[in-house]
Amino acid sequence: RLLRVFSLVRQYKMSKLPSDTLRDGVSFVLEKSKAKPRKFTETIELQIGLKNYDPQKDKRFNGTVSLPTIPRPKLKLCMLGDAKHCEEAVGVGIDHMDVEALKKLNKNKKLIKKLAKKYNHFLASESVIKQIPRLLGPGLNKAGKFPTLCTHNESLEAKVNGIRSQVKFQLKKVLCLAVAVANVEQTEREIFVNVQTSVNFLVSLLKKNWQNVKSLYIKSTMGPPFRLF
């Protein structure tokens, strides 16, 4: 059993991704991005192709990892808060709604769907989260955006940064995934570490680790892809 634990740790740490290839990939993506500057900050996406996996039969993985540097600093968040949290949300620079604003939606499915679409993630105060099912019905839950609980014992800014640094790997019906893991404003080192952390975490979720990886690419939003594996 100890040997198995050791081999799992080793598999997680031993990346089959050569450092030189990853460095070349990061340089390539940044060069292409600088050659054609955009009016927005491009994200850098990790694109994964899987093999020897049957989404119908095999267990579909779902995992979240926190990256060392925030990949999407402009991720749109909304605080469903009490008075204190709504005030803090203004200071942190995120949108907020109080119970009265939620009541005004009147459980209207179209309005709740529109709200869910507008934001990437929701947070909620302890007193508000209990009322979400009654105020909004199952809308946010169905959209996979049920709020993250926020208490007054923790810093809202730290909570927001924690959410913005997370990336989620979830296998659905197809054998390819694309996840934003960095952005072109970051340094080469920051991008390198974020991509490496993401790849190693993804591989640890797979049934046969690297044997399930068919291809790995990185690309910026508008740039060409670079094959890493």
Residue pairs with C-beta under 8 A, 6 or more apart in sequence:
8 204
11 203
11 204
11 209
11 210
12 200
12 203
12 204
13 200
15 196
15 199
15 200
15 203
16 203
16 210
16 213
16 229
17 196
17 199
17 216
17 228
17 229
21 228
21 229
22 192
22 195
22 196
22 228
23 188
23 192
24 226
25 195
25 218
25 226
25 227
25 228
26 188
26 191
26 192
26 195
26 218
27 188
28 226
29 44
29 184
29 191
29 218
29 219
29 220
29 223
29 226
30 184
30 188
30 191
32 220
32 223
32 224
33 42
33 184
33 220
33 222
33 223
34 184
36 222
36 223
38 221
38 222
40 221
41 74
41 183
41 184
41 185
42 183
42 184
42 220
42 221
42 222
42 223
43 71
43 72
43 180
43 182
43 183
43 184
43 220
43 221
44 71
44 180
44 181
44 182
44 183
44 184
44 191
44 195
44 218
44 219
44 220
45 178
45 179
45 180
45 181
45 218
45 219
45 220
45 221
46 178
46 179
46 180
46 181
46 195
46 198
46 199
46 202
46 216
46 217
46 218
47 176
47 177
47 178
47 215
47 216
47 217
47 218
47 219
47 225
48 176
48 177
48 178
48 179
48 202
48 213
48 215
48 216
49 175
49 176
49 213
49 214
49 215
49 216
50 171
50 175
50 176
50 177
50 206
50 212
50 213
50 214
51 175
51 212
51 213
51 214
52 208
52 211
52 212
53 171
53 175
53 206
53 207
53 212
55 171
55 172
55 173
55 174
55 175
58 207
59 207
60 170
60 171
60 172
61 169
61 170
61 171
61 205
61 206
62 168
62 169
62 170
62 171
63 168
63 169
63 170
63 201
63 202
63 205
64 166
64 167
64 168
64 169
65 166
65 167
65 169
65 197
65 198
65 201
66 162
66 165
66 166
67 165
67 166
67 167
67 181
67 182
67 193
67 194
67 197
67 198
68 165
68 190
68 193
68 194
68 197
69 165
69 182
69 186
69 190
69 193
69 194
70 161
70 164
70 165
71 164
71 165
71 167
71 180
71 181
71 182
71 183
71 194
72 120
72 164
72 180
72 183
73 164
73 183
75 120
75 121
75 163
75 164
76 95
76 118
76 119
76 120
76 121
77 94
77 95
77 119
77 120
77 121
77 122
77 123
77 160
77 163
77 164
78 94
78 95
78 96
78 97
78 115
78 118
78 119
78 121
78 122
78 123
79 85
79 86
79 88
79 89
79 94
79 95
79 96
79 97
79 122
79 123
79 124
79 125
79 150
79 156
80 96
80 97
80 98
80 102
80 122
80 123
80 124
80 125
80 128
80 129
80 132
80 147
81 88
81 89
81 96
81 97
81 98
81 123
81 124
81 125
81 128
81 150
82 98
82 99
82 125
82 127
82 128
83 98
84 125
84 152
85 96
85 123
85 125
85 150
85 152
85 156
86 96
86 97
86 98
88 156
89 95
89 96
89 156
90 96
91 156
91 157
92 156
92 157
92 160
94 160
95 119
98 128
99 128
99 131
99 135
102 128
102 131
102 135
102 136
103 135
105 111
105 112
105 115
105 135
105 136
107 135
107 136
107 137
109 137
109 139
112 136
112 137
112 139
112 140
113 139
113 143
115 139
115 140
116 139
116 140
116 143
116 145
117 143
119 145
120 145
121 145
121 148
121 163
122 140
122 145
122 146
122 147
122 148
123 147
123 148
123 149
123 150
123 156
123 159
123 160
123 163
124 132
124 147
124 148
124 149
124 150
125 150
125 152
126 149
126 150
126 151
129 147
129 149
132 140
132 146
132 147
140 146
140 147
148 159
148 163
150 156
150 159
167 179
167 180
167 181
167 198
168 179
169 177
169 179
169 198
169 201
169 202
169 205
170 177
171 177
175 214
177 202
179 198
181 194
181 195
181 198
181 218
182 190
182 191
182 194
182 195
184 220
186 194
195 218
195 228
199 216
199 228
203 209
203 210
203 213
206 212
206 213
213 229
215 227
215 229
216 227
216 228
216 229
217 225
217 226
217 227
217 228
218 225
218 226
218 228
219 225
219 226
